[in-house]
Amino acid sequence: MRWIPFPLGLFIVLGTAGSVIRTLILPRGLTSHLAAVLERRIVGSIFLFTADRFESYETKDKILALSGPMSLLVLLVGWIALFLFGFALMLWPAEHSTFGQALREAGSSLFTLGFTGSDGVLSTTIAFVAAATGLVVVALQIAYLPTLYSQFNRREALVTLLQSRAGAPAWGPEILIRAYTVGLMDSLAPMYSEWERWAAEVAESHTNYPVLAWFRSPHPLRSWVLSLLAVMDSAALYSSVSPSDAPIEARLAIRMGFTCLRNVAEVLRVPYDPDPFPDDPIELTFEEFHGGVHRLESVGFPMERTPEEAWTHFKGWRI
């Protein structure tokens, strides 16, 4: 009966190791249940609850900006705590000692302090494995940070550049208005191509490193999600009101944009309709759409369709 804790401890150690591998090493859009619980259900919920206590958006943004980095710290602490508990359960029957003594020896080995140990073959082996585990996990987390912040900087560079085209916060019609007003309509096609490539990069980075989705943009009025939505809205609006003038790059940007959002949603377990109908309802109302079209009309933007005609096509893209 005294060996019952051993398989339980082994299960905890192997399960935690699997979480570390899936999160820090495996280059695929796979997240562990442990990471999902710690990052979103615990850390995310706490920060959202705290932010909801304030009215100012700037204050909310400052609070939520800490959720991404804090989730990394909590995840590391969670891994170490589970490894500590798992190795202690494995050492407990091997040492014929109390659980407190086993926990003390597991901590000594895991943190490579070396202030306690035993002469048994099994317990010595477990101690060596625990010591290696502690070093590897901390080293992997440290090596993980440069890659993470490199991807974050790549994401934010284009978001910052968009501010001169779309304002802050970014708004789809504003992209078309500013381009037409200053005679830069020919620059829209390269812009859409750039954002198509950007969306592909974000789809890869944010599925391989899901915690990036919780890293907010440095400026309160900038957001990578809102910026992508603004670019997609401008492309959909352009294709809806002036289909013969809209570049093919606009449609490609829309397709890669919603593919990016779907990939990230799958990793974050955000539900969505994978095959919506073109006439399904959307959150944007016709009155809001008409407001954007009216702004285009006010600067003389060339249109081939009325707002009522364009709305059906825009809805089909927006859904």
N, C-alpha and C positions, 0 to 999 in steps of 0.2 A: 504493500500500500504506500510505502514511503516514496516509491518511484513515480507515483501518479503526477506530481508537479513537473517532472522532467519533460514528458512529451508536450505538456501545455506550454512550458517555457520555450521548447524548440519550435513549436508552432508560432508563438509570438515573435521570436527572433527571425524566423524565415519569412513570416508575413511582413514584418517591418523592413527586412532587407529587400523584399519584392517591391515595397512602396518606394524605397530609395532608388532602386534601379529604374522603375517606371517613371519616376519624377525627374531624376538628374542625369540618367545615362541613356535610356532608350530613346532614340530620335524618332518617335512616332506620337500621334495624337492620342496617347493613352494616359489616363490619370488614375491614381490609386484611390480607393474609397477613403483611405485615411487622409490623404491630402485634400480630398473634396470636403470631408467633414471639418477638418481643422481650418482650411482656408475660407470656405464659404459659409458653412452652417454656424461655425463658432465665431471666427474673427470677423467675417463679413457681416454677420447678424449684429454683433456687438457694435461695430462702427456705424452701421446703418441706424441702429436704435439710438445711438448717441447723437448722430447728425440730425435725426428727426426732431430732436429736442430744441433745435435752433431755427430761427426764421430766416436769417441771412444766408443767401446762397454762398457767399464768399466763406462764411464760417463753416458751412456744410462741406465745402470743397476742401478746406484746410484739414478737416477731420478725416474725410474719406481718403485724402492723399496719403495718409499713414497706413491705410489698410493693406496695401500691397507689400511694402517692406515688413510690416508687422507679421503678416501671414508667413513670410519666409522664416522669420525668427521663431514663431510659434511652431512651425512645422519641424524645424531643427530640434527644438526642445522636446517636441512630441516624439520624434524618432529616438532621441537619446533616452528619454524616460521609458519607452517601451523596450528598448534594448536592455536597459538596466534591470527592469522587472523580469524580462525573459531570461536573461543570463542568471539572475538570482534564483529563479525557479529551477533552472538546470543545476545550479551548484548546491541547492538545498539538500537534495537526497544524496548527492555525491559526497558531501562533506560531513554527513551525520550531525549537522549543526542546526541551530535555529534559523528561521528565515531572516531575522535581523542580521545575523552574522554572514549569511549568504549574500544578502543585499550589500553589506559592507565590502565583501570581497569582490563582488561584481563591479561596484563603483570604483574600487581601487584599480581593477584591471581596465575597465572601460575608459576611465580618464587617465590611464597610464601613470597613476600615482605610485603604485607599487608598495604601499605601506602594509599590505597584508597578503597572504597567500597560503598555499598548502602543498604538501608533498605528493598527494594522490595523482595518479596518471590522468584520470578523467577530469578531475578538477583543474589540474594544470593546463590540460588541453583547452578546456573551456575558458580559462583565464587568458590564454594566449589569443584565442579567437576573439574574445571580448576586447582585448587591447587593440588588436588589428582593426576591429570594427569601428571603435571610437575614432581612431586616426583617419580611417578611410572616409567615414561619413562627414567629418569636419572638413577634410581636404576637398571632397567632392562639392560640398556646399560653397566653399571659398572659390573653387574653380568655376562654379556655376554663375557667380555674380558678374564677372566681366562679360561673359556671353550674354547674360540677361540685359545688362545695361547697354551693351553694344546694340542689341536689337531694339531696345527702347529708344535710343538716340536716332537710329535709322528711321523708326516710325515717326518720331516727332519732327524730324527735319522738314518733311513735306507738309505736315500739318501746319507748321509755322509759316511756310511759304504761302500756304493757301490764304492766310489772313489778308494779304494785299489784294486778292482776287474776290474773296467771299465775305470779308468783314469778320467781326468777332462779336457774338458767335457766328459761325459760318451759316450762310443761307443760300440755297440753290439758285433762286432767281437772281441774286446779287452777282453771281459769277457771270451770267449772261449779260446783265445790265452793264457791269463795268467793262467787260470785253467789248461790247458794242459801242459804248460811250467813248472809249479811248481808241477805237479802231484796231482792236487786237483780236478780232474774230478768228483770224488764221492761227492764232496761238492755242485755240481750244483743242484742236485735234492732238497736238503734241501733249497738252496737259492731260487729256483723257488717256492717252497711251501711258503716260507716266503714272497715273493713278491706277491703271489696270495692273501695271507691274508692281506698284506699291501694295495693292490688295493681295496679289499673289504672295508677296513676301510676308505680309502680315498673317495670311492664312497659314503659312508654314511656321512662322515664329510663334504665333499665339496658340497653335495646336501642339507644338513641341514643348513650349514653355507657357502653360495656361495661366500662370500667375501674372504674366504680362498684361492680361486683360484687366487686372485690378490696379495697374499702375496708371494713375491719372496724368493728364498732360500738365506741364509745369504752370501754365497760365490758367486761371479759373475759367475764362471764357473760351478756352480752346479744348477740344475733345476729339480724339481720333475717330470715335464712332460717329459723332456729329459731322465731322469733316467729310468722312466717307459718304455719309447720307446726303450732304449738301452737293457733293460732286455727282452722285447718282441722280439726285433730283434735278440738277441742272441738265444732265444728259437726257433724262426722261422728258423734261420740259421742252428742251430743244427738239427732240425727236417727235414730240407731240404737236407743237405749234408750227414747226417748219421742217417737215420730214425730208424735203428734197435738198435742203441746205445743211442739215445735221450730218456731221462726219460719221463714218462707220465706227470710228474709235469710240464714239459716245456709247453705242450699243455694247461694244466689247467691255467698256468700263463698267457698265451696269451689270453685265453678266458676271464678270470677275468679282465685282463688289458684293453681289448677293451670295456668290459662292463662298467668298471669304467669311461673311457673316454666318452662313450656315455651318461652315466647318468649325468656327469658334463656338457656335451655339451647341453643336454636338458634343464637343469636349466639355463645355460647362454645364451640359445637361439642361439647356434651355429649350423648352418645347417649341416647335414651329411646324407649319403645314408644308411638307415637302413638295406637294403638287397642288397649289392653289388654282382656282379658276380665275380668269381675267376679271370677272364681274363680282368677285368676293369683296366684302366691305374692307375699307382701310381706315386708319385713324384720321388721316388728313381729310378735311371736309371740302366740298366744292367751293364754299365761300372763301376758305383759306387759299385754295388753288387759284380762284378768280382774283384774289388780292395780288398774288404773285404775277399773274398774267397782266393785270392792270398796270403794275409797275413796269413791265416790259413795254406795254403800249405807250406809257407816258414818255419813254425815251425814243419811241419810233422804231422799236425792234420789228423787223420784217416777219409777218405771220401769214401762214397759208390757211389756217383754220380758226374758227371762232372758239372762244373759251369752252362753249358747250360741246363742240365737236372734239376739241383737243382733250377734254376731261376723260372721255372714254379710253383714249389711247394712253393717257398718262396713268390712269388707274391700272391699266393692264401691266405697265412697267412697274408701278409702285408696289403692287401686290407681291 
